[in-house]
Amino acid sequence: MSPGVLKNALDWLISSGECVGKPVAVITASPSPTGGDHANAQLREVLRMVSGEVVTAACREIPAVGPKVDPATERVTDEATHADLGTAMAQLAAAAAPLTTP
């Protein structure tokens, strides 16, 4: 995602109030060995500031992402990464479940 697209998404979230009190997760991926840790931490802080409920257990930093993704399909092919992302989504879904239960 380009910085401009990310900024537009954040502008929309902030002005709409759509994430207030809702569970959110941040997943960053980077070709570097840090997995975008600084960007991940900063985005979590932004989401907290706009009253999103950051689900820490669902947040991920994916380092050295290049060989973990098929460039033709842009899909995760690394089984460990795929499984970890599944776990992250399960954590986020669990945090959201109370919001969808009548």
Biotite code that builds the C-alpha atoms (Angstrom):
import biotite.structure as struc

atoms = struc.array([
    struc.Atom([0.000, 0.000, 0.000], chain_id="A", res_id=1, res_name="MET", atom_name="CA", element="C"),
    struc.Atom([1.383, 3.373, -0.900], chain_id="A", res_id=2, res_name="SER", atom_name="CA", element="C"),
    struc.Atom([1.708, 6.097, 1.750], chain_id="A", res_id=3, res_name="PRO", atom_name="CA", element="C"),
    struc.Atom([-0.963, 8.165, -0.028], chain_id="A", res_id=4, res_name="GLY", atom_name="CA", element="C"),
    struc.Atom([-3.462, 5.308, 0.004], chain_id="A", res_id=5, res_name="VAL", atom_name="CA", element="C"),
    struc.Atom([-2.742, 4.655, 3.679], chain_id="A", res_id=6, res_name="LEU", atom_name="CA", element="C"),
    struc.Atom([-3.209, 8.344, 4.495], chain_id="A", res_id=7, res_name="LYS", atom_name="CA", element="C"),
    struc.Atom([-6.552, 8.417, 2.658], chain_id="A", res_id=8, res_name="ASN", atom_name="CA", element="C"),
    struc.Atom([-7.708, 5.311, 4.532], chain_id="A", res_id=9, res_name="ALA", atom_name="CA", element="C"),
    struc.Atom([-6.730, 6.858, 7.866], chain_id="A", res_id=10, res_name="LEU", atom_name="CA", element="C"),
    struc.Atom([-8.439, 10.138, 6.955], chain_id="A", res_id=11, res_name="ASP", atom_name="CA", element="C"),
    struc.Atom([-11.633, 8.228, 6.180], chain_id="A", res_id=12, res_name="TRP", atom_name="CA", element="C"),
    struc.Atom([-11.448, 6.220, 9.417], chain_id="A", res_id=13, res_name="LEU", atom_name="CA", element="C"),
    struc.Atom([-10.894, 9.320, 11.501], chain_id="A", res_id=14, res_name="ILE", atom_name="CA", element="C"),
    struc.Atom([-13.591, 11.440, 9.872], chain_id="A", res_id=15, res_name="SER", atom_name="CA", element="C"),
    struc.Atom([-16.179, 8.641, 9.781], chain_id="A", res_id=16, res_name="SER", atom_name="CA", element="C"),
    struc.Atom([-15.577, 7.336, 13.292], chain_id="A", res_id=17, res_name="GLY", atom_name="CA", element="C"),
    struc.Atom([-15.922, 3.808, 11.897], chain_id="A", res_id=18, res_name="GLU", atom_name="CA", element="C"),
    struc.Atom([-13.218, 2.292, 14.094], chain_id="A", res_id=19, res_name="CYS", atom_name="CA", element="C"),
    struc.Atom([-14.237, 3.872, 17.401], chain_id="A", res_id=20, res_name="VAL", atom_name="CA", element="C"),
    struc.Atom([-14.466, 1.083, 19.942], chain_id="A", res_id=21, res_name="GLY", atom_name="CA", element="C"),
    struc.Atom([-13.958, -1.630, 17.334], chain_id="A", res_id=22, res_name="LYS", atom_name="CA", element="C"),
    struc.Atom([-11.208, -4.251, 17.359], chain_id="A", res_id=23, res_name="PRO", atom_name="CA", element="C"),
    struc.Atom([-8.434, -3.559, 14.875], chain_id="A", res_id=24, res_name="VAL", atom_name="CA", element="C"),
    struc.Atom([-5.144, -5.241, 14.013], chain_id="A", res_id=25, res_name="ALA", atom_name="CA", element="C"),
    struc.Atom([-2.041, -4.070, 12.196], chain_id="A", res_id=26, res_name="VAL", atom_name="CA", element="C"),
    struc.Atom([-0.075, -6.401, 9.954], chain_id="A", res_id=27, res_name="ILE", atom_name="CA", element="C"),
    struc.Atom([3.053, -5.079, 8.294], chain_id="A", res_id=28, res_name="THR", atom_name="CA", element="C"),
    struc.Atom([5.342, -6.875, 5.885], chain_id="A", res_id=29, res_name="ALA", atom_name="CA", element="C"),
    struc.Atom([8.739, -5.759, 4.750], chain_id="A", res_id=30, res_name="SER", atom_name="CA", element="C"),
    struc.Atom([11.676, -7.058, 2.753], chain_id="A", res_id=31, res_name="PRO", atom_name="CA", element="C"),
    struc.Atom([13.847, -6.081, 5.711], chain_id="A", res_id=32, res_name="SER", atom_name="CA", element="C"),
    struc.Atom([14.480, -8.374, 8.680], chain_id="A", res_id=33, res_name="PRO", atom_name="CA", element="C"),
    struc.Atom([12.483, -6.065, 10.973], chain_id="A", res_id=34, res_name="THR", atom_name="CA", element="C"),
    struc.Atom([9.132, -6.691, 9.284], chain_id="A", res_id=35, res_name="GLY", atom_name="CA", element="C"),
    struc.Atom([8.186, -3.025, 9.355], chain_id="A", res_id=36, res_name="GLY", atom_name="CA", element="C"),
    struc.Atom([8.269, -2.879, 13.137], chain_id="A", res_id=37, res_name="ASP", atom_name="CA", element="C"),
    struc.Atom([8.450, 0.937, 13.341], chain_id="A", res_id=38, res_name="HIS", atom_name="CA", element="C"),
    struc.Atom([5.538, 1.412, 10.944], chain_id="A", res_id=39, res_name="ALA", atom_name="CA", element="C"),
    struc.Atom([3.561, -1.241, 12.809], chain_id="A", res_id=40, res_name="ASN", atom_name="CA", element="C"),
    struc.Atom([4.094, 0.469, 16.164], chain_id="A", res_id=41, res_name="ALA", atom_name="CA", element="C"),
    struc.Atom([3.227, 3.900, 14.778], chain_id="A", res_id=42, res_name="GLN", atom_name="CA", element="C"),
    struc.Atom([0.069, 2.691, 13.063], chain_id="A", res_id=43, res_name="LEU", atom_name="CA", element="C"),
    struc.Atom([-1.055, 0.934, 16.255], chain_id="A", res_id=44, res_name="ARG", atom_name="CA", element="C"),
    struc.Atom([-0.617, 4.227, 18.104], chain_id="A", res_id=45, res_name="GLU", atom_name="CA", element="C"),
    struc.Atom([-2.628, 6.126, 15.478], chain_id="A", res_id=46, res_name="VAL", atom_name="CA", element="C"),
    struc.Atom([-5.438, 3.594, 15.744], chain_id="A", res_id=47, res_name="LEU", atom_name="CA", element="C"),
    struc.Atom([-5.413, 3.873, 19.544], chain_id="A", res_id=48, res_name="ARG", atom_name="CA", element="C"),
    struc.Atom([-5.588, 7.666, 19.259], chain_id="A", res_id=49, res_name="MET", atom_name="CA", element="C"),
    struc.Atom([-8.745, 7.422, 17.127], chain_id="A", res_id=50, res_name="VAL", atom_name="CA", element="C"),
    struc.Atom([-10.250, 5.054, 19.736], chain_id="A", res_id=51, res_name="SER", atom_name="CA", element="C"),
    struc.Atom([-9.748, 1.778, 17.898], chain_id="A", res_id=52, res_name="GLY", atom_name="CA", element="C"),
    struc.Atom([-9.316, -1.246, 20.165], chain_id="A", res_id=53, res_name="GLU", atom_name="CA", element="C"),
    struc.Atom([-5.951, -2.628, 19.036], chain_id="A", res_id=54, res_name="VAL", atom_name="CA", element="C"),
    struc.Atom([-5.931, -6.419, 19.411], chain_id="A", res_id=55, res_name="VAL", atom_name="CA", element="C"),
    struc.Atom([-2.261, -6.954, 20.154], chain_id="A", res_id=56, res_name="THR", atom_name="CA", element="C"),
    struc.Atom([-2.565, -10.733, 19.774], chain_id="A", res_id=57, res_name="ALA", atom_name="CA", element="C"),
    struc.Atom([-3.725, -10.219, 16.172], chain_id="A", res_id=58, res_name="ALA", atom_name="CA", element="C"),
    struc.Atom([-0.973, -7.795, 15.145], chain_id="A", res_id=59, res_name="CYS", atom_name="CA", element="C"),
    struc.Atom([1.943, -9.125, 13.130], chain_id="A", res_id=60, res_name="ARG", atom_name="CA", element="C"),
    struc.Atom([5.251, -7.991, 11.657], chain_id="A", res_id=61, res_name="GLU", atom_name="CA", element="C"),
    struc.Atom([6.323, -10.163, 8.734], chain_id="A", res_id=62, res_name="ILE", atom_name="CA", element="C"),
    struc.Atom([10.069, -9.886, 8.067], chain_id="A", res_id=63, res_name="PRO", atom_name="CA", element="C"),
    struc.Atom([11.856, -10.764, 4.815], chain_id="A", res_id=64, res_name="ALA", atom_name="CA", element="C"),
    struc.Atom([8.519, -11.132, 3.042], chain_id="A", res_id=65, res_name="VAL", atom_name="CA", element="C"),
    struc.Atom([9.886, -11.518, -0.505], chain_id="A", res_id=66, res_name="GLY", atom_name="CA", element="C"),
    struc.Atom([10.389, -15.296, -0.610], chain_id="A", res_id=67, res_name="PRO", atom_name="CA", element="C"),
    struc.Atom([7.183, -15.853, 1.375], chain_id="A", res_id=68, res_name="LYS", atom_name="CA", element="C"),
    struc.Atom([4.944, -14.573, -1.419], chain_id="A", res_id=69, res_name="VAL", atom_name="CA", element="C"),
    struc.Atom([4.342, -15.797, -4.967], chain_id="A", res_id=70, res_name="ASP", atom_name="CA", element="C"),
    struc.Atom([5.050, -12.723, -7.131], chain_id="A", res_id=71, res_name="PRO", atom_name="CA", element="C"),
    struc.Atom([2.629, -13.850, -9.845], chain_id="A", res_id=72, res_name="ALA", atom_name="CA", element="C"),
    struc.Atom([-0.383, -14.231, -7.559], chain_id="A", res_id=73, res_name="THR", atom_name="CA", element="C"),
    struc.Atom([0.729, -12.004, -4.661], chain_id="A", res_id=74, res_name="GLU", atom_name="CA", element="C"),
    struc.Atom([-0.401, -14.745, -2.268], chain_id="A", res_id=75, res_name="ARG", atom_name="CA", element="C"),
    struc.Atom([1.452, -15.991, 0.775], chain_id="A", res_id=76, res_name="VAL", atom_name="CA", element="C"),
    struc.Atom([3.095, -19.320, -0.062], chain_id="A", res_id=77, res_name="THR", atom_name="CA", element="C"),
    struc.Atom([5.176, -19.804, 3.079], chain_id="A", res_id=78, res_name="ASP", atom_name="CA", element="C"),
    struc.Atom([3.196, -22.271, 5.204], chain_id="A", res_id=79, res_name="GLU", atom_name="CA", element="C"),
    struc.Atom([4.410, -20.954, 8.560], chain_id="A", res_id=80, res_name="ALA", atom_name="CA", element="C"),
    struc.Atom([3.530, -17.371, 7.624], chain_id="A", res_id=81, res_name="THR", atom_name="CA", element="C"),
    struc.Atom([0.174, -18.475, 6.233], chain_id="A", res_id=82, res_name="HIS", atom_name="CA", element="C"),
    struc.Atom([-0.625, -20.354, 9.449], chain_id="A", res_id=83, res_name="ALA", atom_name="CA", element="C"),
    struc.Atom([0.477, -17.392, 11.575], chain_id="A", res_id=84, res_name="ASP", atom_name="CA", element="C"),
    struc.Atom([-1.774, -15.044, 9.598], chain_id="A", res_id=85, res_name="LEU", atom_name="CA", element="C"),
    struc.Atom([-4.644, -17.489, 10.124], chain_id="A", res_id=86, res_name="GLY", atom_name="CA", element="C"),
    struc.Atom([-3.995, -17.347, 13.859], chain_id="A", res_id=87, res_name="THR", atom_name="CA", element="C"),
    struc.Atom([-3.958, -13.543, 13.734], chain_id="A", res_id=88, res_name="ALA", atom_name="CA", element="C"),
    struc.Atom([-7.308, -13.472, 11.917], chain_id="A", res_id=89, res_name="MET", atom_name="CA", element="C"),
    struc.Atom([-8.785, -15.904, 14.451], chain_id="A", res_id=90, res_name="ALA", atom_name="CA", element="C"),
    struc.Atom([-7.640, -13.597, 17.275], chain_id="A", res_id=91, res_name="GLN", atom_name="CA", element="C"),
    struc.Atom([-9.239, -10.602, 15.546], chain_id="A", res_id=92, res_name="LEU", atom_name="CA", element="C"),
    struc.Atom([-12.459, -12.535, 14.886], chain_id="A", res_id=93, res_name="ALA", atom_name="CA", element="C"),
    struc.Atom([-12.617, -13.591, 18.538], chain_id="A", res_id=94, res_name="ALA", atom_name="CA", element="C"),
    struc.Atom([-12.257, -9.975, 19.627], chain_id="A", res_id=95, res_name="ALA", atom_name="CA", element="C"),
    struc.Atom([-15.024, -8.938, 17.210], chain_id="A", res_id=96, res_name="ALA", atom_name="CA", element="C"),
    struc.Atom([-17.419, -11.764, 18.156], chain_id="A", res_id=97, res_name="ALA", atom_name="CA", element="C"),
    struc.Atom([-19.014, -9.928, 21.108], chain_id="A", res_id=98, res_name="PRO", atom_name="CA", element="C"),
    struc.Atom([-19.897, -7.076, 18.737], chain_id="A", res_id=99, res_name="LEU", atom_name="CA", element="C"),
    struc.Atom([-21.830, -9.369, 16.390], chain_id="A", res_id=100, res_name="THR", atom_name="CA", element="C"),
    struc.Atom([-23.680, -11.411, 19.023], chain_id="A", res_id=101, res_name="THR", atom_name="CA", element="C"),
    struc.Atom([-27.272, -10.167, 19.481], chain_id="A", res_id=102, res_name="PRO", atom_name="CA", element="C"),
])
